[in-house]
């Protein structure tokens, strides 16, 4: 009689642990990218998400707009004048699966693309050029946006 109660208690504990590891609650601003046996089966959420504990590996992806402050960069203009600029990079994940599969660190990749693009823009500009509000930056940043879109960012 005592052995059956102990076995029942152990079974109940195992079932509870299985259920706890199988159930995830995903907030509205996040998605879970689920890998089943190493293969991406898609993004799940928001709300209650059920996983197969041994087979599924979830990766959380934040869908909110985030920013990264880049410390000052020294650039050389077209007329060989050094300038020091600092800027902010804003990004938002558009496709959670692509942001996990295509790029290991999409924040670092976004920073690299933004820094390279900004240096390229200033390298072709004379020092006397005034930066019009958004017109030049939008035109020159388009290639970096298309590269980051292919990674889901």
ABEGO torsion letter per residue (X at the ends): XAAAAAAAAAAAAAAAAAAAAABBBBBAABBBBBBBGGBBAEBBOBEBBBBBAAABBBBBBBABBBBBBBBBBBBBBAAGBBBBBBBBBBBBBABAAAAAAABABAAAAAAAAAAAAAAAAAAABBAABBBBBGAAAAAAAAAAAAAAAAAGX
